[in-house]
């Protein structure tokens, strides 16, 4: 598979994830860092999520929140646990 083909297929899957979770990826105007945006804006929430920029974590082989003052793994694990509790 060529790089162009992989890029197009990646964007296709990213579009499906965006529709499923109602979250899109945007880029910071000053540093080009990606961040997450909530597509379901209402009076109770802002569009930008409160976890700052996201980055690829080579050690964990997954995306994480680029937050220096918080434990990224603890935040992700808490959110996953809460999501699982809602579905069970």
Backbone as CSV, one residue per row, in Angstrom:
resi,resn,N_x,N_y,N_z,CA_x,CA_y,CA_z,C_x,C_y,C_z
1,UNK,0.844,-1.173,0.000,0.000,0.000,0.000,0.894,1.242,0.000
2,UNK,0.561,2.200,-0.844,1.367,3.409,-0.943,1.073,4.349,0.227
3,UNK,1.948,5.312,0.420,1.743,6.314,1.462,0.463,7.100,1.217
4,UNK,0.190,7.458,-0.034,-1.040,8.182,-0.359,-2.275,7.347,-0.029
5,UNK,-2.242,6.075,-0.352,-3.374,5.201,-0.052,-3.593,5.085,1.453
6,UNK,-2.502,4.922,2.197,-2.607,4.833,3.659,-3.174,6.123,4.232
7,UNK,-2.749,7.265,3.709,-3.240,8.554,4.206,-4.741,8.705,3.963
8,UNK,-5.205,8.340,2.784,-6.630,8.448,2.469,-7.442,7.504,3.349
9,UNK,-6.991,6.278,3.517,-7.703,5.320,4.364,-7.695,5.758,5.826
10,UNK,-6.595,6.328,6.268,-6.519,6.863,7.633,-7.556,7.958,7.826
11,UNK,-7.643,8.884,6.885,-8.628,9.963,6.995,-10.056,9.436,6.961
12,UNK,-10.303,8.404,6.184,-11.628,7.786,6.165,-11.989,7.229,7.552
13,UNK,-11.053,6.520,8.164,-11.311,5.962,9.495,-11.409,7.056,10.549
14,UNK,-10.591,8.099,10.421,-10.652,9.220,11.347,-12.015,9.909,11.271
15,UNK,-12.560,10.038,10.083,-13.892,10.635,9.919,-14.941,9.794,10.645
16,UNK,-14.838,8.484,10.560,-15.786,7.607,11.250,-15.656,7.741,12.766
17,UNK,-14.425,7.834,13.277,-14.215,8.029,14.714,-14.776,9.375,15.172
18,UNK,-14.594,10.398,14.361,-15.109,11.725,14.684,-16.631,11.688,14.793
19,UNK,-17.276,11.021,13.856,-18.741,10.903,13.883,-19.201,10.085,15.093
20,UNK,-18.497,9.010,15.385,-18.888,8.115,16.471,-18.792,8.795,17.837
21,UNK,-17.664,9.493,18.089,-17.407,10.060,19.403,-17.695,11.556,19.493
22,UNK,-18.035,12.196,18.364,-18.363,13.623,18.322,-17.200,14.479,18.835
23,UNK,-15.990,14.049,18.493,-14.768,14.765,18.862,-13.908,14.873,17.617
24,UNK,-13.407,16.077,17.344,-12.520,16.243,16.193,-11.157,16.722,16.656
25,UNK,-10.179,16.567,15.797,-8.817,16.998,16.068,-8.577,18.308,15.342
26,UNK,-8.073,19.297,16.076,-7.700,20.582,15.481,-6.233,20.832,15.795
27,UNK,-5.672,21.865,15.191,-4.280,22.210,15.435,-4.142,23.588,16.027
28,UNK,-3.223,23.733,16.956,-2.956,25.014,17.595,-2.331,25.963,16.578
29,UNK,-2.760,27.199,16.585,-2.236,28.180,15.643,-0.817,28.625,15.937
30,UNK,-0.384,28.500,17.194,0.959,28.988,17.522,2.009,27.885,17.527
31,UNK,1.618,26.665,17.899,2.640,25.613,18.018,2.344,24.382,17.171
32,UNK,1.243,24.385,16.432,0.843,23.259,15.575,0.527,21.981,16.335
33,UNK,0.426,22.045,17.659,0.083,20.849,18.425,-1.385,20.500,18.203
34,UNK,-1.699,19.223,18.032,-3.103,18.832,17.894,-3.810,18.885,19.246
35,UNK,-5.090,19.226,19.222,-5.909,19.176,20.424,-7.302,18.691,20.031
36,UNK,-8.065,18.269,21.018,-9.377,17.693,20.769,-10.476,18.728,20.974
37,UNK,-11.505,18.670,20.124,-12.627,19.595,20.197,-13.925,18.800,20.282
38,UNK,-14.758,19.148,21.254,-16.068,18.528,21.430,-17.026,19.121,20.406
39,UNK,-17.641,18.294,19.581,-18.575,18.786,18.572,-19.964,19.056,19.134
40,UNK,-20.232,18.590,20.342,-21.543,18.771,20.960,-21.520,19.912,21.961
41,UNK,-21.277,21.120,21.489,-21.212,22.284,22.364,-22.621,22.613,22.865
42,UNK,-22.691,22.890,24.171,-23.920,23.386,24.757,-23.560,24.307,25.917
43,UNK,-24.526,24.723,26.696,-24.262,25.664,27.781,-23.366,25.075,28.857
44,UNK,-23.349,23.758,28.993,-22.587,23.114,30.054,-21.152,22.788,29.692
45,UNK,-20.784,22.930,28.426,-19.402,22.613,28.071,-18.899,23.523,26.961
46,UNK,-17.608,23.691,26.935,-16.962,24.424,25.858,-16.652,23.446,24.747
47,UNK,-16.254,23.968,23.600,-15.892,23.056,22.521,-14.532,22.425,22.763
48,UNK,-13.568,23.174,23.275,-12.245,22.602,23.504,-12.276,21.764,24.771
49,UNK,-11.780,20.551,24.705,-11.734,19.691,25.872,-10.621,20.166,26.795
50,UNK,-10.695,19.817,28.050,-9.819,20.387,29.065,-8.508,19.646,29.272
51,UNK,-8.067,18.892,28.314,-6.870,18.095,28.514,-5.670,18.604,27.725
52,UNK,-5.797,19.752,27.118,-4.676,20.316,26.391,-4.370,19.564,25.108
53,UNK,-3.174,19.726,24.672,-2.743,19.111,23.421,-2.581,17.602,23.599
54,UNK,-2.699,16.894,22.496,-2.477,15.453,22.519,-1.166,15.141,21.815
55,UNK,-0.584,14.027,22.166,0.673,13.635,21.529,0.766,12.115,21.513
56,UNK,1.577,11.614,20.616,1.825,10.175,20.515,2.855,9.791,21.562
57,UNK,2.541,8.818,22.404,3.443,8.345,23.438,4.131,7.084,22.921
58,UNK,5.392,7.220,22.595,6.151,6.082,22.037,6.239,4.915,23.019
59,UNK,6.388,5.228,24.302,6.542,4.179,25.306,5.278,3.334,25.435
60,UNK,4.112,3.994,25.468,2.845,3.283,25.621,2.230,2.877,24.284
61,UNK,2.780,3.405,23.195,2.287,3.117,21.854,0.812,3.507,21.695
62,UNK,0.492,4.712,22.217,-0.860,5.239,22.117,-0.825,6.761,22.283
63,UNK,-1.937,7.405,21.955,-2.033,8.843,22.159,-2.291,9.136,23.621
64,UNK,-1.823,10.279,24.060,-2.061,10.730,25.426,-2.213,12.232,25.459
65,UNK,-2.564,12.729,26.624,-2.706,14.160,26.819,-1.354,14.733,27.212
66,UNK,-0.998,15.837,26.605,0.290,16.477,26.869,0.115,17.462,28.025
67,UNK,0.011,16.913,29.229,-0.246,17.724,30.410,0.917,17.531,31.368
68,UNK,1.630,18.594,31.640,2.792,18.464,32.516,2.387,18.409,33.987
69,UNK,1.259,19.014,34.350,0.908,19.097,35.767,0.009,17.957,36.238
70,UNK,-0.383,17.041,35.350,-1.254,15.942,35.720,-0.629,14.621,35.294
71,UNK,-1.084,13.562,35.913,-0.650,12.226,35.536,-1.521,11.764,34.364
72,UNK,-0.981,11.825,33.167,-1.714,11.491,31.947,-2.312,10.095,32.014
73,UNK,-1.545,9.110,32.446,-2.046,7.736,32.499,-3.206,7.617,33.483
74,UNK,-3.115,8.282,34.609,-4.191,8.228,35.603,-5.470,8.843,35.042
75,UNK,-5.351,9.943,34.318,-6.514,10.590,33.718,-7.152,9.663,32.694
76,UNK,-6.344,9.105,31.805,-6.893,8.214,30.778,-7.538,6.987,31.397
77,UNK,-6.910,6.407,32.423,-7.477,5.223,33.076,-8.783,5.544,33.787
78,UNK,-8.864,6.715,34.432,-10.098,7.121,35.101,-11.230,7.284,34.094
79,UNK,-10.932,7.947,32.986,-11.948,8.174,31.957,-12.408,6.845,31.364
80,UNK,-11.478,5.937,31.091,-11.845,4.617,30.557,-12.727,3.858,31.550
81,UNK,-12.351,3.902,32.841,-13.128,3.210,33.862,-14.551,3.776,33.943
82,UNK,-14.680,5.100,33.933,-15.999,5.721,33.999,-16.828,5.374,32.771
83,UNK,-16.196,5.338,31.606,-16.926,4.981,30.377,-17.402,3.535,30.436
84,UNK,-16.564,2.638,30.944,-16.948,1.236,31.070,-18.089,1.051,32.054
85,UNK,-18.076,1.807,33.151,-19.151,1.721,34.139,-20.485,2.165,33.535
86,UNK,-20.455,3.153,32.660,-21.681,3.636,32.029,-22.272,2.609,31.066
87,UNK,-21.410,1.810,30.440,-21.892,0.839,29.455,-22.289,-0.491,30.095
88,UNK,-21.888,-0.707,31.337,-22.215,-1.981,32.020,-23.388,-1.844,32.943
